[in-house]
Amino acid sequence: MATTSFGGSLGMLCSLFAVCPRRRRTHAQQVSFSRDAATTCDYLCSERQRRGLRLVIISDTHNCHRDLTVPDGDILIHAGDFTQFGKEEHAEDFNRWLGEQPHKTKLVVLGNHETNATWNSRAREVLSNATLLRQSGFKLTHCDRPPVSFFGTDFFWPCHTGNPYFDQIPGETDVLIAHNPAKGCADGGKGCPALLDAVVKLQPELVISGHVHFARGAVKMQSTLLVNGANCGSGKEERLLANGPLVIDL
């Protein structure tokens, strides 16, 4: 598990969202974004603990990454599908683009478009300008605050009878990144029941996904904020940018 540290602080957004009471695990409360019209970015504020970290989240950019206006922040996270159909030239340009971004820490997981790519076994080599999380974690120490633990999964289609790979997610995970969203949580009805089970069990502070473009949004389930940060649209806009980055202050 890699570790990095850096100094500095960023102003926190003040908007708060009501904590969803503990009910049946499938109950999730819809959360609204606030929008910065100047940058077209959407904003959210986590409420479990003020960590002084700004996360900039993108997903499902499908080779349109250079058309994004990406705000500065502490950590840039891509939740998968940065290529169209796994083309290696798209991945190589995405890596060059990552190297041009100012964020000190960059975390990436693979989406379904990258999972079957010919370069899949060389993905860490191809994405040399980021930390690729594949069933692996990353721990970040920020100023004098407690460390924040990230974990990124490989891509899995929805599993209805359990997924043993989700058993590898450490119990101390604060931020979970999984391309396919959890069932019933900003998933358009297409999410993964096994991931929902893992989230209910582990209760991370934040879960970051994408994959289902039209379901972009956020929900609160118990103490966990789950977001779908897909940038491309749906239907005729499935390979065109429809949304800007999502910014979350932890």
Order of alpha helices (4+ residues) and beta strands (2+ residues): beta-beta-beta-beta-beta-beta-alpha-beta-alpha-alpha-beta-beta-beta-beta-alpha-beta-beta-beta-beta
